[in-house]
C-alpha cells in the first residue's frame, strides 16, 4: 500500500477515529488503526468491539492495499509532522511514514486480524441539523451518571414525538431536559438511550451545515456525519420515568440574571468543598434572593441578588457544583427558579425561546 495525503487532513481523520481505539484490550490489533487505500480515497477504521468508527478522506493512492498501524503512535507521529504532504508506504509488517525531511519506520499489524466493520440492518432513521444536535447534547450530556453499575443512567434518552425532538439525562440527583422542533421530520416515533460520552464525542466534531443521521438497529445505533460512520451499542433497559419527578405546580417562582447568579454561586462556593451547599433565601417582598454558604471552621459568605417573582418566601439549598453545571447550559440572559418547598426539587428553566429545564434535588438545611 502506498499513498500521499496532506498532514492536516490525516491528523483530522485520526483525531476522529481514535475515539474507537481500545485502550485496555488484551488484543493488540484493537489498539491499531486499519488503513485501506483505494480509488483515490483513504478509509480509516477503529473498533473496541463496542464502538466502531469509519472515516473516509481523499488521498493520492499510488498502490492500493490495506494495513494496520499502532493507533496512538501513528497519531502522535502525524501530529508532530510539518504541514506538508505525508507519504505512507506499508505492508503486513512495517509502515514507513515520510514528510518533508522527517522519516519514521514502525511495526505494523496483520490487517487480516482486524475485525470487519459491522454491517447493521437499520430499521429507522432520523436526520438532525448538526448545530441543533450539538447544542442540545451540550445541555444535557454533562448530567449523565458516571456510575457504570447503572448503565441506563450513563445514557441520554432521545425521543421524537409529533415532530418534537427531546433529550433527557439524569444521574438520580438532577435531571436535564431540552426540546426543539424538527419540522421536516415525518417519520414514526423514535426512541433510544445512547451513551452520553459517545454523544459528546459526536457533538465535538467540526460544525458544518450538514445533518447528523441516527439510524436504529435491534441493539445498535448507527450515526453518520459527513464522511464518518459510528456504530455503537444502544444501552438496553428502561429509562427512569422522569415525568413523575416534574411537579405540576409551584409555590414560588422568580427570575434572575444568569450572569449574576453564576458569579454569586461561584463566590459563595469559595469557602467550602465541592459538596458544600449554597443556600437560597428568596424574599418576595424585597424582590431579592440571598445566597449564602457556611463552611465549618472556615467561615461564611453571603451575597444578595435582585430577582423578580411571585409566591411565598422560601429557603432552599443546592449542591453548588450541580448548580453551576445546570446554569452553564442556560443560553438565555434570564433563568427562572420554581420551588415548592425546601425539601422538594428546585427547577431552573431557561427563558423563552429556549426550551431547557434543569431539576436539582435539594440539600437538607441544617
N, C-alpha and C positions, 0 to 999 in steps of 0.2 A: 504494500500500500504506500502511495506517495501522493501528498497533496500540499498546497500552499494556501494560507489564509492570513488575513490581517490580524495582528496581535490583539487589538481591542475587541474585535468581533469574537475571536476564540476565547478571550478572557470572559466576555459577557456570557457566552454559551456555557462555559464551565461553571460560572457563578450560579447559573440556574440548575444545571444537572447535579451539582454537588449536593443539593438538598436530598437526593435519593441515595447517596453513598452510605453503605453500612459502616458504622463507627465501631461497633463492638461485636462483630460477627466472627465466628471461628472459621468461616470460609473466606480465604484471601481474595477470591475472584470478586466478591461483593464489595470490596474496597476499591475496585477498579472502575474506570470509565470505558465503556465499549464504544469504539470508533468504527464507523463504516463510511468509506468514501466511494461515491458512485455518481455518475451523471452530473458532474459539476456541483454536487452538494455533499456536505458532511453531516452525518447523523450521529449524535452523541446520546448514549443511554446509560442510566444507572438504576440500580434497584437494591433495596434491603429486604426484599421478599414481601414487604407490606406496601411500600410506596415505590412506584416505578416512574421515572422521568425520561422523556424523549424530547430532544431539541434538534431541529434541522436548520442548517445555515449554509449559505452559498460558499463554495470553495473552488479553487482551481485544482481539479483532480488529474494528475498525470498517470497514476496507476491505481485502478480501483482495488479495494480489498478491505479486510477487517482486522482489528487489533484491539487488545485491552491493555490499558496503561494504568499504573497506580494513580488513583484519583487525586489525592491531596498533593502528592509530589508533582504531578503533571501541572496541576493548577498553580502551585507555588512557582514553578519554573516559568510558566507563561506570564504570570502576574509581574515577574521581575524582568521580563524581556523588554527591549526598546519598542516603541510604537512603529513597527515595520512589518514586512511580510515574514510570517513564520513558516518554515518548511519542515514537514514531518515525514519521515520515512520509517515504516515499521513492518515487522513480521511477527511470528508467534513468540519470538524470544527476546527481541530488542526493539527499541524505538530510538531514533536519532532526531533530535529537535535542533534546528539551526535557525538563527535570526541575527542578521547583521554580522557582527564578529563573534557572537556567542554560539557555542555548540554544546549540547548535552547528549549523552547516551545513557538510557535507562533500561532496566529489565522490563520485559513485557510479559503478559499472561496469555494463556491459550484462549482465543475467542470462542472455541467450541465449548468451553466450560461455562460460558456466561449464560444465565437464564434468558430465554426468549422473552421479548416484550409481550405482556399479556394482551390477548385479543378478547375483548369483552362484548357480549351481546347486550346492546343498550335497549332499554325499554321506554325511556322518557328523556327528553332533552329540553333545556331552557337556556336562552341567551340573556345575559345581563350586561348592560353597559359597564365597562370596566371601572370608570371613575365612580359610578354609583356603588358598585360592588365593594370597591376598595374602601370607600368612606364608611360604609355600613359595617364592614368587618372590623375596622379600627375602633368603632364604638363599642362593640360587644365582645370581641375576642379576648380582651385583657381580663375579662371576668371569669373565663373558664377555669375549672379546678385543675390543680397540678397533681391531684391525688389519683394515681393510676388504678387504685383499688376500686374506684367508682368510675369506670371508663366512660359511662354515658355523660358524666358531668365535665369531662375533658373536651366535649364537643359542643358545636353550635347547632341549634335546631334551625334549619332553613325551611320555610314553608311558602307556598304561593297559593292564595285563595282569592277568588274573584278579582284577579289581576293585581293583587297587592302582595309584594314581597316582604316577608317578615324574618328577622333573625333574632334568636333568643339564646342567651347564655346565663348560666348560674353556677355558683360553687357552693350553694346552700346558705351562704351568708349574705349574698347580694344577688341581684337579678338585673340584667340589662336587656331591653327590648328596643329594636328600631324597625321602622316600617317605611316603605316607599311604594309609589305606584309603578307598575310595569304595564303601561298602556298597550304595548304591542304584543303582550303575551296572550295567546288564545288557546293554549293547551289545557290539559286537565290539571287537577290539583297536584301539587308537588310537595313532597316532604322527605327530608333526610337529615340525619345527625352526622356532621362532618367535623373531624378533629380541628380544634381551634388553632393549634400550631401550624397545621397544614394550610388553613385558610389565610393565616397571617403571612406565610411564605408567598402565597399567590398574590395577595394584596400588595406585597412589597415589590412586585415586578415593575419594570418601567411602564409608566402610564401611556396609553395610546387611546385613539378614538374608537378602537375596535371593541367588540364584546368579549366577555369570557363565557364559555359554554360549559354547562354542567349536564352530564348525562348519567342517569341511574342505571345500574345493572343490579342483579339479585343481591350481591353483598359488596359491590364495589361502586366507586364514584369515578367517572372519567371527566377530567377538566381539560379543556382545550383553550389555549390563549396564544394568539399569533402563531408562531412556529413550534410551540411547546405543547406536549401532551403529558398530563399527570394521571396516573391510575393509582388510586388509594383505596384501602378498605373503608367501607362505611362502618360507623360504630353501631353495633347491634344493641337492642334493648329499648325500653320505654322511657322517653324523656319525662322528667317530673311534670306533673300538672301545675304549671306555673300560674295559670289563671286564678286558681283558688287563693293565691297569695295576694292578688290585687284587690284592695278594698274598693267598695263601690261608693264610699263617702269619706269625708274628712271633716275634722272639727276646726282645723286651722290651715290657711293657705296664704303663703307670702311669696313675693318675687324679690329677687336680689340680683345685683350686677354680678355676673360670673367672675369677672376680673377681681373685684373687691373680695368676693367670697373665697376664691382660691388663695389670694395673698393673705387673708385673715387666717385661714385654716393652716397655711404653712407657718405663719408666725406663732400661732397657738400651739403648734406641734413641736416647736423648737426645744421645749423643756423636757419632753417625755421620750420614751422609747416608741418603737413603731406601733405597739399595741395600745398606747395611751389614747383614751377617748377625748374628743373635742365636744364640749357641751354647748348646745344652742339654747339660749333663753329668749324666747320670742315674746315681745311685748307689743300688743296690738295698739294700745292707747298712744304710745310714743312712736309707733311705726319703726321700731328698731329691733335688731337681733344682736344679743351679746354673745360672743364666742369666748369660751374660757377653757383652760386646762390646768390641771394640778398634777405635779409630779412629787411623789413622796421624797422628802429630804433634799429637794432641789428648789422648788418654788412654784409660782403660779403665773399665769398670763391671762389677760383679758383684752378684748377688743370689741368695739361696737360698730355695727354695720347698719346703715339705713336700709329699710325694706318697706314694701307697701303690701298690705294684705288685709285679711278679714278673718274673723273667727275668735277663738279663745286664746288666752295666754298659755304657753306650753313650754315645758323644758324637756329636751331630749338630747341624748349623746350618741356619737358615732365613732367608730374606728377611723382615725384621720387618714390612714393610707387608702382605705376603701373610698372615703370621700374624694380624695384627690384623683383616684382612678376614674370615678364617675364624672367628676366635673371636667376632667381633661377631654372627655368625649362630647361635651356640650359645645356645639358650634355657634350658638347664638349669644347675644350680649347679656340676656336675662335668663335666669333659671327660676323655676317655681319649686317650692318645697311644700308638700302636703303632708300633714301629720294628723293622726287620730288620737294618739296618747303617747306617753313617754315609753311605754312597753311594746308598742306596735311599730312595724316598719315605717320608716320615713321614705317618701317618694319624691325624687327630683325629676322634673320634666323640663325639657328644652322648650323655649318659646316657639311660637309659630314662625316659619312654616316647617321647622324641623319636627320630625316625629321620633323622639327619643325619650325613653323612660328608664330610670335607674332606681331600683328599690334597694334599701340598705337596712339590715337588721340593726336595732338599737343596742347600745351598751347600757347595762343597768346603772343608773345613777346612784352613787354611794350616799 
